């Protein structure tokens, strides 16, 4: 049998007393998001672009989901970067937003490119992102 290794989510290295302290509102939103300085995942960049386009069009999640043929809950998870859309789902959502899939992908890629170029260069000895697979 193998050992069970406890999972500790990113940014949760504080003691329970430290985590119970209120956050300083003057520190801004980035202080309350432990992963704010990392490069977003592809699914997060795509989701942000989906949400931005939907909000720019002043449409509800349920309207886009209906046109795309997916549930509003699933679209919400896509927009929040919790789920990675298949090419078919991405095509359906892009179409429901009045976009081509390639346009949605370009926007997401552009977002990632801006973030990567704004991020500090990795120092020698630091690691790059690691794929965690079961």
N, CA, C and O atoms as CSV, one atom per row, in Angstrom:
chain,resi,resn,atom,element,x,y,z
A,1,UNK,N,N,0.847,-1.178,0.000
A,1,UNK,CA,C,0.000,0.000,0.000
A,1,UNK,C,C,0.888,1.235,0.000
A,1,UNK,O,O,2.009,1.219,0.508
A,2,UNK,N,N,0.370,2.280,-0.570
A,2,UNK,CA,C,1.124,3.525,-0.607
A,2,UNK,C,C,0.676,4.442,0.523
A,2,UNK,O,O,-0.382,4.247,1.121
A,3,UNK,N,N,1.491,5.431,0.797
A,3,UNK,CA,C,1.171,6.403,1.832
A,3,UNK,C,C,0.177,7.419,1.302
A,3,UNK,O,O,0.173,7.732,0.111
A,4,UNK,N,N,-0.656,7.930,2.178
A,4,UNK,CA,C,-1.586,8.982,1.828
A,4,UNK,C,C,-0.916,10.310,2.166
A,4,UNK,O,O,-0.496,10.538,3.300
A,5,UNK,N,N,-0.827,11.166,1.182
A,5,UNK,CA,C,-0.207,12.471,1.375
A,5,UNK,C,C,-1.321,13.501,1.440
A,5,UNK,O,O,-2.116,13.605,0.505
A,6,UNK,N,N,-1.397,14.270,2.529
A,6,UNK,CA,C,-2.479,15.255,2.619
A,6,UNK,C,C,-2.321,16.347,1.569
A,6,UNK,O,O,-1.210,16.779,1.261
A,7,UNK,N,N,-3.428,16.773,1.037
A,7,UNK,CA,C,-3.447,17.819,0.017
A,7,UNK,C,C,-3.571,19.171,0.696
A,7,UNK,O,O,-4.460,19.376,1.523
A,8,UNK,N,N,-2.688,20.089,0.353
A,8,UNK,CA,C,-2.756,21.443,0.878
A,8,UNK,C,C,-2.907,22.391,-0.304
A,8,UNK,O,O,-1.965,22.561,-1.078
A,9,UNK,N,N,-4.082,23.015,-0.460
A,9,UNK,CA,C,-4.285,23.927,-1.586
A,9,UNK,C,C,-3.272,25.058,-1.583
A,9,UNK,O,O,-2.743,25.431,-0.536
A,10,UNK,N,N,-3.008,25.602,-2.766
A,10,UNK,CA,C,-2.086,26.726,-2.885
A,10,UNK,C,C,-2.507,27.857,-1.982
A,10,UNK,O,O,-3.693,28.147,-1.829
A,11,UNK,N,N,-1.511,28.494,-1.384
A,11,UNK,CA,C,-1.780,29.659,-0.575
A,11,UNK,C,C,-2.390,29.355,0.772
A,11,UNK,O,O,-2.820,30.276,1.466
A,12,UNK,N,N,-2.442,28.102,1.166
A,12,UNK,CA,C,-3.060,27.720,2.429
A,12,UNK,C,C,-2.019,27.308,3.463
A,12,UNK,O,O,-2.288,26.462,4.317
A,13,UNK,N,N,-0.838,27.901,3.389
A,13,UNK,CA,C,0.223,27.512,4.311
A,13,UNK,C,C,0.129,28.245,5.636
A,13,UNK,O,O,0.949,28.002,6.520
A,14,UNK,N,N,-0.850,29.142,5.808
A,14,UNK,CA,C,-1.009,29.887,7.035
A,14,UNK,C,C,-1.597,29.003,8.121
A,14,UNK,O,O,-2.296,28.029,7.843
A,15,UNK,N,N,-1.301,29.361,9.355
A,15,UNK,CA,C,-1.925,28.665,10.469
A,15,UNK,C,C,-3.385,29.101,10.534
A,15,UNK,O,O,-3.772,30.082,9.900
A,16,UNK,N,N,-4.187,28.377,11.295
A,16,UNK,CA,C,-5.603,28.730,11.383
A,16,UNK,C,C,-5.794,30.098,12.027
A,16,UNK,O,O,-6.749,30.800,11.695
A,17,UNK,N,N,-4.908,30.493,12.942
A,17,UNK,CA,C,-5.014,31.812,13.565
A,17,UNK,C,C,-4.726,32.917,12.548
A,17,UNK,O,O,-5.387,33.955,12.552
A,18,UNK,N,N,-3.732,32.690,11.672
A,18,UNK,CA,C,-3.412,33.683,10.663
A,18,UNK,C,C,-4.520,33.811,9.639
A,18,UNK,O,O,-4.832,34.913,9.188
A,19,UNK,N,N,-5.119,32.679,9.266
A,19,UNK,CA,C,-6.165,32.722,8.247
A,19,UNK,C,C,-7.446,33.329,8.783
A,19,UNK,O,O,-8.293,33.765,8.002
A,20,UNK,N,N,-7.609,33.369,10.102
A,20,UNK,CA,C,-8.807,33.947,10.688
A,20,UNK,C,C,-8.749,35.471,10.715
A,20,UNK,O,O,-9.777,36.125,10.888
A,21,UNK,N,N,-7.540,36.050,10.543
A,21,UNK,CA,C,-7.407,37.504,10.539
A,21,UNK,C,C,-8.101,38.092,9.319
A,21,UNK,O,O,-8.043,37.514,8.233
A,22,UNK,N,N,-8.761,39.241,9.487
A,22,UNK,CA,C,-9.371,39.874,8.318
A,22,UNK,C,C,-8.292,40.410,7.395
A,22,UNK,O,O,-7.220,40.813,7.846
A,23,UNK,N,N,-8.583,40.412,6.095
A,23,UNK,CA,C,-7.612,40.932,5.139
A,23,UNK,C,C,-7.686,42.443,5.117
A,23,UNK,O,O,-8.748,43.011,5.375
A,24,UNK,N,N,-6.599,43.096,4.819
A,24,UNK,CA,C,-6.524,44.539,4.746
A,24,UNK,C,C,-7.138,44.984,3.427
A,24,UNK,O,O,-6.605,44.659,2.366
A,25,UNK,N,N,-8.231,45.710,3.467
A,25,UNK,CA,C,-8.916,46.145,2.244
A,25,UNK,C,C,-8.021,47.045,1.408
A,25,UNK,O,O,-8.134,47.064,0.183
A,26,UNK,N,N,-7.129,47.793,2.058
A,26,UNK,CA,C,-6.239,48.689,1.315
A,26,UNK,C,C,-5.227,47.916,0.483
A,26,UNK,O,O,-4.660,48.457,-0.467
A,27,UNK,N,N,-4.996,46.650,0.834
A,27,UNK,CA,C,-4.026,45.843,0.092
A,27,UNK,C,C,-4.552,45.459,-1.279
A,27,UNK,O,O,-3.781,45.043,-2.144
A,28,UNK,N,N,-5.840,45.591,-1.486
A,28,UNK,CA,C,-6.413,45.325,-2.806
A,28,UNK,C,C,-6.814,43.885,-2.993
A,28,UNK,O,O,-6.629,43.045,-2.112
A,29,UNK,N,N,-7.365,43.618,-4.154
A,29,UNK,CA,C,-7.886,42.300,-4.490
A,29,UNK,C,C,-6.793,41.250,-4.579
A,29,UNK,O,O,-7.032,40.091,-4.240
A,30,UNK,N,N,-5.595,41.622,-5.028
A,30,UNK,CA,C,-4.522,40.656,-5.228
A,30,UNK,C,C,-4.115,39.995,-3.915
A,30,UNK,O,O,-3.707,38.834,-3.913
A,31,UNK,N,N,-4.218,40.712,-2.805
A,31,UNK,CA,C,-3.833,40.143,-1.517
A,31,UNK,C,C,-4.773,39.025,-1.097
A,31,UNK,O,O,-4.368,38.101,-0.391
A,32,UNK,N,N,-6.016,39.106,-1.526
A,32,UNK,CA,C,-6.979,38.089,-1.137
A,32,UNK,C,C,-6.969,36.888,-2.070
A,32,UNK,O,O,-7.672,35.908,-1.824
A,33,UNK,N,N,-6.172,36.954,-3.151
A,33,UNK,CA,C,-6.086,35.857,-4.107
A,33,UNK,C,C,-4.650,35.341,-4.120
A,33,UNK,O,O,-3.782,35.965,-4.730
A,34,UNK,N,N,-4.381,34.212,-3.459
A,34,UNK,CA,C,-3.006,33.730,-3.358
A,34,UNK,C,C,-2.355,33.386,-4.683
A,34,UNK,O,O,-1.128,33.401,-4.774
A,35,UNK,N,N,-3.129,33.077,-5.712
A,35,UNK,CA,C,-2.556,32.694,-7.000
A,35,UNK,C,C,-2.564,33.854,-7.999
A,35,UNK,O,O,-2.420,33.629,-9.201
A,36,UNK,N,N,-2.730,35.091,-7.518
A,36,UNK,CA,C,-2.868,36.232,-8.409
A,36,UNK,C,C,-1.613,36.492,-9.231
A,36,UNK,O,O,-1.709,37.068,-10.315
A,37,UNK,N,N,-0.445,36.088,-8.754
A,37,UNK,CA,C,0.797,36.366,-9.462
A,37,UNK,C,C,1.214,35.258,-10.413
A,37,UNK,O,O,2.253,35.374,-11.063
A,38,UNK,N,N,0.446,34.202,-10.514
A,38,UNK,CA,C,0.819,33.106,-11.402
A,38,UNK,C,C,0.219,33.304,-12.782
A,38,UNK,O,O,-0.750,34.042,-12.956
A,39,UNK,N,N,0.808,32.637,-13.750
A,39,UNK,CA,C,0.281,32.684,-15.114
A,39,UNK,C,C,-0.999,31.854,-15.147
A,39,UNK,O,O,-1.004,30.714,-14.683
A,40,UNK,N,N,-2.090,32.413,-15.693
A,40,UNK,CA,C,-3.339,31.655,-15.727
A,40,UNK,C,C,-3.244,30.426,-16.631
A,40,UNK,O,O,-2.448,30.387,-17.570
A,41,UNK,N,N,-4.047,29.453,-16.339
A,41,UNK,CA,C,-4.162,28.281,-17.195
A,41,UNK,C,C,-4.951,28.657,-18.447
A,41,UNK,O,O,-5.672,29.654,-18.460
A,42,UNK,N,N,-4.807,27.855,-19.491
A,42,UNK,CA,C,-5.536,28.091,-20.739
A,42,UNK,C,C,-7.037,28.172,-20.472
A,42,UNK,O,O,-7.708,29.077,-20.969
A,43,UNK,N,N,-7.565,27.232,-19.693
A,43,UNK,CA,C,-9.006,27.214,-19.440
A,43,UNK,C,C,-9.459,28.485,-18.720
A,43,UNK,O,O,-10.580,28.949,-18.928
A,44,UNK,N,N,-8.588,29.051,-17.872
A,44,UNK,CA,C,-8.932,30.288,-17.177
A,44,UNK,C,C,-8.963,31.474,-18.153
A,44,UNK,O,O,-9.851,32.324,-18.084
A,45,UNK,N,N,-7.994,31.515,-19.048
A,45,UNK,CA,C,-7.952,32.600,-20.041
A,45,UNK,C,C,-9.146,32.517,-20.984
A,45,UNK,O,O,-9.755,33.539,-21.302
A,46,UNK,N,N,-9.485,31.320,-21.432
A,46,UNK,CA,C,-10.650,31.141,-22.312
A,46,UNK,C,C,-11.921,31.538,-21.565
A,46,UNK,O,O,-12.778,32.231,-22.114
A,47,UNK,N,N,-12.039,31.102,-20.325
A,47,UNK,CA,C,-13.224,31.432,-19.528
A,47,UNK,C,C,-13.390,32.928,-19.315
A,47,UNK,O,O,-14.499,33.458,-19.392
A,48,UNK,N,N,-12.282,33.601,-19.047
A,48,UNK,CA,C,-12.360,35.059,-18.866
A,48,UNK,C,C,-12.832,35.754,-20.138
A,48,UNK,O,O,-13.607,36.709,-20.087
A,49,UNK,N,N,-12.352,35.261,-21.280
A,49,UNK,CA,C,-12.774,35.866,-22.539
A,49,UNK,C,C,-14.246,35.573,-22.823
A,49,UNK,O,O,-14.961,36.431,-23.340
A,50,UNK,N,N,-14.700,34.368,-22.489
A,50,UNK,CA,C,-16.120,34.051,-22.657
A,50,UNK,C,C,-16.975,34.995,-21.808
A,50,UNK,O,O,-17.956,35.564,-22.287
A,51,UNK,N,N,-16.587,35.148,-20.549
A,51,UNK,CA,C,-17.346,36.002,-19.646
A,51,UNK,C,C,-17.306,37.467,-20.105
A,51,UNK,O,O,-18.332,38.147,-20.104
A,52,UNK,N,N,-16.129,37.946,-20.494
A,52,UNK,CA,C,-15.998,39.328,-20.923
A,52,UNK,C,C,-16.910,39.611,-22.123
A,52,UNK,O,O,-17.606,40.626,-22.162
A,53,UNK,N,N,-16.894,38.703,-23.094
A,53,UNK,CA,C,-17.734,38.890,-24.283
A,53,UNK,C,C,-19.215,38.848,-23.917
A,53,UNK,O,O,-20.002,39.657,-24.408
A,54,UNK,N,N,-19.591,37.920,-23.066
A,54,UNK,CA,C,-21.002,37.825,-22.665
A,54,UNK,C,C,-21.438,39.098,-21.938
A,54,UNK,O,O,-22.521,39.622,-22.199
A,55,UNK,N,N,-20.609,39.588,-21.040
A,55,UNK,CA,C,-20.959,40.792,-20.299
A,55,UNK,C,C,-20.974,42.019,-21.206
A,55,UNK,O,O,-21.825,42.895,-21.053
A,56,UNK,N,N,-20.034,42.085,-22.151
A,56,UNK,CA,C,-20.033,43.195,-23.112
A,56,UNK,C,C,-21.328,43.210,-23.924
A,56,UNK,O,O,-21.836,44.272,-24.284
A,57,UNK,N,N,-21.849,42.030,-24.204
A,57,UNK,CA,C,-23.088,41.910,-24.973
A,57,UNK,C,C,-24.325,42.079,-24.074
A,57,UNK,O,O,-25.457,42.104,-24.559
A,58,UNK,N,N,-24.089,42.194,-22.755
A,58,UNK,CA,C,-25.161,42.347,-21.759
A,58,UNK,C,C,-26.166,41.194,-21.833
A,58,UNK,O,O,-27.380,41.397,-21.825
A,59,UNK,N,N,-25.622,39.991,-21.905
A,59,UNK,CA,C,-26.476,38.806,-21.961
A,59,UNK,C,C,-26.311,37.989,-20.682
A,59,UNK,O,O,-25.294,38.072,-19.995
A,60,UNK,N,N,-27.321,37.217,-20.391
A,60,UNK,CA,C,-27.290,36.355,-19.213
A,60,UNK,C,C,-26.631,35.018,-19.557
A,60,UNK,O,O,-26.601,34.599,-20.714
A,61,UNK,N,N,-26.112,34.372,-18.537
A,61,UNK,CA,C,-25.504,33.044,-18.725
A,61,UNK,C,C,-26.524,32.096,-19.340
A,61,UNK,O,O,-26.192,31.328,-20.243
A,62,UNK,N,N,-27.755,32.141,-18.860
A,62,UNK,CA,C,-28.768,31.210,-19.360
A,62,UNK,C,C,-29.051,31.419,-20.849
A,62,UNK,O,O,-29.327,30.455,-21.564
A,63,UNK,N,N,-28.985,32.664,-21.323
A,63,UNK,CA,C,-29.228,32.923,-22.753
A,63,UNK,C,C,-28.139,32.293,-23.620
A,63,UNK,O,O,-28.436,31.631,-24.614
A,64,UNK,N,N,-26.888,32.501,-23.241
A,64,UNK,CA,C,-25.770,31.939,-24.005
A,64,UNK,C,C,-25.785,30.418,-23.910
A,64,UNK,O,O,-25.585,29.727,-24.909
A,65,UNK,N,N,-26.022,29.897,-22.703
A,65,UNK,CA,C,-26.041,28.443,-22.509
A,65,UNK,C,C,-27.122,27.789,-23.365
A,65,UNK,O,O,-26.891,26.744,-23.974
A,66,UNK,N,N,-28.293,28.403,-23.409
A,66,UNK,CA,C,-29.379,27.855,-24.240
A,66,UNK,C,C,-28.971,27.792,-25.707
A,66,UNK,O,O,-29.183,26.773,-26.365
A,67,UNK,N,N,-28.396,28.855,-26.217
A,67,UNK,CA,C,-27.985,28.869,-27.618
A,67,UNK,C,C,-26.845,27.897,-27.891
A,67,UNK,O,O,-26.749,27.335,-28.982
A,68,UNK,N,N,-25.982,27.701,-26.900
A,68,UNK,CA,C,-24.852,26.788,-27.078
A,68,UNK,C,C,-25.246,25.329,-26.843
A,68,UNK,O,O,-24.502,24.422,-27.218
A,69,UNK,N,N,-26.392,25.097,-26.236
A,69,UNK,CA,C,-26.835,23.728,-25.973
A,69,UNK,C,C,-26.149,23.097,-24.767
A,69,UNK,O,O,-25.974,21.880,-24.710
A,70,UNK,N,N,-25.762,23.934,-23.800
A,70,UNK,CA,C,-25.148,23.423,-22.570
A,70,UNK,C,C,-25.904,24.000,-21.378
A,70,UNK,O,O,-26.698,24.928,-21.533
A,71,UNK,N,N,-25.661,23.461,-20.203
A,71,UNK,CA,C,-26.365,23.961,-19.020
A,71,UNK,C,C,-25.733,25.276,-18.550
A,71,UNK,O,O,-24.539,25.503,-18.743
A,72,UNK,N,N,-26.541,26.129,-17.935
A,72,UNK,CA,C,-25.994,27.372,-17.384
A,72,UNK,C,C,-24.910,27.115,-16.328
A,72,UNK,O,O,-23.949,27.876,-16.212
A,73,UNK,N,N,-25.081,26.035,-15.565
A,73,UNK,CA,C,-24.083,25.699,-14.552
A,73,UNK,C,C,-22.741,25.379,-15.193
A,73,UNK,O,O,-21.692,25.793,-14.700
A,74,UNK,N,N,-22.784,24.640,-16.293
A,74,UNK,CA,C,-21.544,24.280,-16.988
A,74,UNK,C,C,-20.886,25.520,-17.592
A,74,UNK,O,O,-19.667,25.672,-17.518
A,75,UNK,N,N,-21.684,26.402,-18.187
A,75,UNK,CA,C,-21.127,27.632,-18.746
A,75,UNK,C,C,-20.493,28.472,-17.637
A,75,UNK,O,O,-19.432,29.062,-17.837
A,76,UNK,N,N,-21.127,28.527,-16.490
A,76,UNK,CA,C,-20.560,29.263,-15.359
A,76,UNK,C,C,-19.208,28.683,-14.956
A,76,UNK,O,O,-18.267,29.429,-14.686
A,77,UNK,N,N,-19.109,27.363,-14.916
A,77,UNK,CA,C,-17.834,26.713,-14.588
A,77,UNK,C,C,-16.778,27.007,-15.648
A,77,UNK,O,O,-15.606,27.194,-15.319
A,78,UNK,N,N,-17.182,27.049,-16.911
A,78,UNK,CA,C,-16.248,27.399,-17.983
A,78,UNK,C,C,-15.746,28.826,-17.802
A,78,UNK,O,O,-14.545,29.083,-17.891
A,79,UNK,N,N,-16.664,29.748,-17.549
A,79,UNK,CA,C,-16.291,31.150,-17.395
A,79,UNK,C,C,-15.361,31.371,-16.204
A,79,UNK,O,O,-14.498,32.247,-16.244
A,80,UNK,N,N,-15.535,30.585,-15.156
A,80,UNK,CA,C,-14.680,30.716,-13.972
A,80,UNK,C,C,-13.370,29.944,-14.098
A,80,UNK,O,O,-12.540,29.970,-13.188
A,81,UNK,N,N,-13.183,29.254,-15.230
A,81,UNK,CA,C,-11.946,28.503,-15.434
A,81,UNK,C,C,-11.879,27.212,-14.650
A,81,UNK,O,O,-10.795,26.665,-14.445
A,82,UNK,N,N,-13.018,26.722,-14.211
A,82,UNK,CA,C,-13.062,25.463,-13.435
A,82,UNK,C,C,-13.071,24.239,-14.341
A,82,UNK,O,O,-12.614,23.165,-13.949
A,83,UNK,N,N,-13.588,24.402,-15.543
A,83,UNK,CA,C,-13.668,23.300,-16.508
A,83,UNK,C,C,-12.936,23.681,-17.780
A,83,UNK,O,O,-12.889,24.849,-18.167
A,84,UNK,N,N,-12.368,22.678,-18.418
A,84,UNK,CA,C,-11.644,22.856,-19.671
A,84,UNK,C,C,-12.576,22.452,-20.812
A,84,UNK,O,O,-12.929,21.278,-20.919
A,85,UNK,N,N,-12.989,23.402,-21.675
A,85,UNK,CA,C,-13.972,23.047,-22.698
A,85,UNK,C,C,-13.369,22.187,-23.803
A,85,UNK,O,O,-12.225,22.390,-24.211
A,86,UNK,N,N,-14.149,21.231,-24.278
A,86,UNK,CA,C,-13.746,20.469,-25.460
A,86,UNK,C,C,-13.829,21.407,-26.661
A,86,UNK,O,O,-14.403,22.493,-26.572
A,87,UNK,N,N,-13.258,20.986,-27.770
A,87,UNK,CA,C,-13.320,21.824,-28.975
A,87,UNK,C,C,-14.766,22.016,-29.418
A,87,UNK,O,O,-15.120,23.077,-29.931
A,88,UNK,N,N,-15.602,21.001,-29.224
A,88,UNK,CA,C,-17.001,21.109,-29.609
A,88,UNK,C,C,-17.745,22.123,-28.743
A,88,UNK,O,O,-18.536,22.918,-29.251
A,89,UNK,N,N,-17.489,22.092,-27.443
A,89,UNK,CA,C,-18.147,23.035,-26.534
A,89,UNK,C,C,-17.641,24.442,-26.798
A,89,UNK,O,O,-18.421,25.395,-26.792
A,90,UNK,N,N,-16.341,24.581,-27.030
A,90,UNK,CA,C,-15.790,25.899,-27.310
A,90,UNK,C,C,-16.405,26.471,-28.587
A,90,UNK,O,O,-16.714,27.661,-28.649
A,91,UNK,N,N,-16.580,25.638,-29.590
A,91,UNK,CA,C,-17.229,26.050,-30.846
A,91,UNK,C,C,-18.668,26.494,-30.583
A,91,UNK,O,O,-19.110,27.517,-31.106
A,92,UNK,N,N,-19.387,25.733,-29.781
A,92,UNK,CA,C,-20.788,26.060,-29.494
A,92,UNK,C,C,-20.906,27.373,-28.720
A,92,UNK,O,O,-21.762,28.199,-29.038
A,93,UNK,N,N,-20.063,27.574,-27.715
A,93,UNK,CA,C,-20.124,28.803,-26.917
A,93,UNK,C,C,-19.686,29.999,-27.757
A,93,UNK,O,O,-20.318,31.055,-27.712
A,94,UNK,N,N,-18.615,29.838,-28.516
A,94,UNK,CA,C,-18.170,30.929,-29.382
A,94,UNK,C,C,-19.281,31.324,-30.347
A,94,UNK,O,O,-19.546,32.511,-30.539
A,95,UNK,N,N,-19.925,30.346,-30.946
A,95,UNK,CA,C,-21.032,30.633,-31.857
A,95,UNK,C,C,-22.180,31.335,-31.156
A,95,UNK,O,O,-22.778,32.255,-31.714
A,96,UNK,N,N,-22.496,30.912,-29.940
A,96,UNK,CA,C,-23.568,31.548,-29.177
A,96,UNK,C,C,-23.219,32.990,-28.824
A,96,UNK,O,O,-24.104,33.820,-28.620
A,97,UNK,N,N,-21.926,33.277,-28.755
A,97,UNK,CA,C,-21.461,34.641,-28.474
A,97,UNK,C,C,-21.281,35.465,-29.749
A,97,UNK,O,O,-20.922,36.641,-29.691
A,98,UNK,N,N,-21.533,34.840,-30.899
A,98,UNK,CA,C,-21.373,35.540,-32.166
A,98,UNK,C,C,-19.923,35.659,-32.604
A,98,UNK,O,O,-19.567,36.556,-33.368
A,99,UNK,N,N,-19.091,34.750,-32.115
A,99,UNK,CA,C,-17.669,34.741,-32.458
A,99,UNK,C,C,-17.313,33.467,-33.196
A,99,UNK,O,O,-18.043,32.477,-33.153
A,100,UNK,N,N,-16.179,33.511,-33.872
A,100,UNK,CA,C,-15.602,32.278,-34.397
A,100,UNK,C,C,-14.699,31.707,-33.308
A,100,UNK,O,O,-14.161,32.451,-32.487
A,101,UNK,N,N,-14.536,30.401,-33.303
A,101,UNK,CA,C,-13.686,29.762,-32.298
A,101,UNK,C,C,-12.270,30.315,-32.343
A,101,UNK,O,O,-11.649,30.525,-31.301
A,102,UNK,N,N,-11.760,30.549,-33.540
A,102,UNK,CA,C,-10.400,31.063,-33.680
A,102,UNK,C,C,-10.272,32.446,-33.046
A,102,UNK,O,O,-9.221,32.769,-32.492
A,103,UNK,N,N,-11.320,33.268,-33.115
A,103,UNK,CA,C,-11.275,34.590,-32.490
A,103,UNK,C,C,-11.230,34.486,-30.965
A,103,UNK,O,O,-10.486,35.209,-30.303
A,104,UNK,N,N,-12.037,33.576,-30.421
A,104,UNK,CA,C,-12.025,33.352,-28.980
A,104,UNK,C,C,-10.658,32.835,-28.527
A,104,UNK,O,O,-10.125,33.279,-27.510
A,105,UNK,N,N,-10.102,31.902,-29.284
A,105,UNK,CA,C,-8.778,31.356,-28.952
A,105,UNK,C,C,-7.695,32.428,-29.045
A,105,UNK,O,O,-6.793,32.474,-28.208
A,106,UNK,N,N,-7.780,33.290,-30.059
A,106,UNK,CA,C,-6.787,34.372,-30.195
A,106,UNK,C,C,-6.854,35.331,-29.019
A,106,UNK,O,O,-5.823,35.764,-28.506
A,107,UNK,N,N,-8.054,35.658,-28.597
A,107,UNK,CA,C,-8.210,36.561,-27.455
A,107,UNK,C,C,-7.604,35.952,-26.191
A,107,UNK,O,O,-6.916,36.631,-25.429
A,108,UNK,N,N,-7.872,34.661,-25.982
A,108,UNK,CA,C,-7.316,33.988,-24.808
A,108,UNK,C,C,-5.794,33.922,-24.893
A,108,UNK,O,O,-5.104,34.139,-23.897
A,109,UNK,N,N,-5.274,33.623,-26.080
A,109,UNK,CA,C,-3.829,33.556,-26.271
A,109,UNK,C,C,-3.195,34.923,-26.057
A,109,UNK,O,O,-2.110,35.023,-25.484
A,110,UNK,N,N,-3.861,35.965,-26.512
A,110,UNK,CA,C,-3.354,37.321,-26.327
A,110,UNK,C,C,-3.310,37.682,-24.850
A,110,UNK,O,O,-2.362,38.313,-24.382
A,111,UNK,N,N,-4.346,37.275,-24.118
A,111,UNK,CA,C,-4.375,37.513,-22.670
A,111,UNK,C,C,-3.201,36.815,-21.988
A,111,UNK,O,O,-2.513,37.412,-21.160
A,112,UNK,N,N,-2.976,35.565,-22.335
A,112,UNK,CA,C,-1.859,34.820,-21.751
A,112,UNK,C,C,-0.527,35.455,-22.117
A,112,UNK,O,O,0.377,35.541,-21.287
A,113,UNK,N,N,-0.409,35.898,-23.363
A,113,UNK,CA,C,0.826,36.519,-23.818
A,113,UNK,C,C,1.127,37.783,-23.011
A,113,UNK,O,O,2.268,38.014,-22.613
A,114,UNK,N,N,0.101,38.596,-22.774
A,114,UNK,CA,C,0.297,39.812,-21.974
A,114,UNK,C,C,0.740,39.474,-20.557
A,114,UNK,O,O,1.629,40.127,-20.010
A,115,UNK,N,N,0.125,38.459,-19.964
A,115,UNK,CA,C,0.469,38.068,-18.596
A,115,UNK,C,C,1.889,37.533,-18.526
A,115,UNK,O,O,2.639,37.876,-17.613
A,116,UNK,N,N,2.260,36.699,-19.480
A,116,UNK,CA,C,3.593,36.106,-19.488
A,116,UNK,C,C,4.657,37.181,-19.646
A,116,UNK,O,O,5.680,37.145,-18.962
A,117,UNK,N,N,4.429,38.131,-20.538
A,117,UNK,CA,C,5.419,39.192,-20.757
A,117,UNK,C,C,5.490,40.157,-19.585
A,117,UNK,O,O,6.519,40.804,-19.387
A,118,UNK,N,N,4.430,40.269,-18.809
A,118,UNK,CA,C,4.433,41.152,-17.644
A,118,UNK,C,C,5.021,40.470,-16.416
A,118,UNK,O,O,5.412,41.138,-15.458
A,119,UNK,N,N,5.086,39.129,-16.443
A,119,UNK,CA,C,5.594,38.385,-15.282
A,119,UNK,C,C,7.114,38.492,-15.205
A,119,UNK,O,O,7.788,38.570,-16.232
A,120,UNK,N,N,7.651,38.495,-13.986
A,120,UNK,CA,C,9.105,38.522,-13.855
A,120,UNK,C,C,9.712,37.228,-14.390
A,120,UNK,O,O,9.083,36.170,-14.352
A,121,UNK,N,N,10.927,37.329,-14.882
A,121,UNK,CA,C,11.628,36.166,-15.407
A,121,UNK,C,C,11.948,35.206,-14.272
A,121,UNK,O,O,12.268,35.632,-13.162
A,122,UNK,N,N,11.861,33.919,-14.549
A,122,UNK,CA,C,12.185,32.930,-13.527
A,122,UNK,C,C,13.656,33.004,-13.164
A,122,UNK,O,O,14.519,33.130,-14.033
A,123,UNK,N,N,13.927,32.925,-11.893
A,123,UNK,CA,C,15.306,32.915,-11.421
A,123,UNK,C,C,15.875,31.511,-11.585
A,123,UNK,O,O,15.124,30.535,-11.569
A,124,UNK,N,N,17.201,31.395,-11.743
A,124,UNK,CA,C,17.807,30.069,-11.824
A,124,UNK,C,C,17.443,29.249,-10.580
A,124,UNK,O,O,17.477,29.744,-9.453
A,125,UNK,N,N,17.104,28.012,-10.819
A,125,UNK,CA,C,16.751,27.125,-9.717
A,125,UNK,C,C,15.288,27.096,-9.392
A,125,UNK,O,O,14.856,26.259,-8.600
A,126,UNK,N,N,14.492,27.994,-9.984
A,126,UNK,CA,C,13.049,27.948,-9.738
A,126,UNK,C,C,12.438,27.021,-10.767
A,126,UNK,O,O,12.996,26.792,-11.840
A,127,UNK,N,N,11.304,26.506,-10.422
A,127,UNK,CA,C,10.674,25.532,-11.304
A,127,UNK,C,C,9.608,26.192,-12.170
A,127,UNK,O,O,9.081,27.255,-11.843
A,128,UNK,N,N,9.314,25.548,-13.253
A,128,UNK,CA,C,8.231,25.958,-14.127
A,128,UNK,C,C,6.986,25.215,-13.688
A,128,UNK,O,O,7.087,24.304,-12.866
A,129,UNK,N,N,5.814,25.566,-14.201
A,129,UNK,CA,C,4.601,24.856,-13.810
A,129,UNK,C,C,4.718,23.348,-14.047
A,129,UNK,O,O,5.340,22.897,-15.008
A,130,UNK,N,N,4.115,22.606,-13.164
A,130,UNK,CA,C,4.175,21.148,-13.222
A,130,UNK,C,C,2.795,20.605,-13.486
A,130,UNK,O,O,1.811,21.087,-12.926
A,131,UNK,N,N,2.720,19.610,-14.331
A,131,UNK,CA,C,1.457,18.932,-14.604
A,131,UNK,C,C,1.224,17.892,-13.512
A,131,UNK,O,O,2.070,17.031,-13.271
A,132,UNK,N,N,0.096,17.977,-12.872
A,132,UNK,CA,C,-0.254,17.009,-11.829
A,132,UNK,C,C,-1.290,16.066,-12.393
A,132,UNK,O,O,-2.436,16.455,-12.619
A,133,UNK,N,N,-0.899,14.845,-12.618
A,133,UNK,CA,C,-1.814,13.867,-13.194
A,133,UNK,C,C,-1.921,12.667,-12.267
A,133,UNK,O,O,-0.969,12.302,-11.578
A,134,UNK,N,N,-3.080,12.075,-12.267
A,134,UNK,CA,C,-3.289,10.903,-11.407
A,134,UNK,C,C,-2.923,9.636,-12.144
A,134,UNK,O,O,-3.031,8.544,-11.587
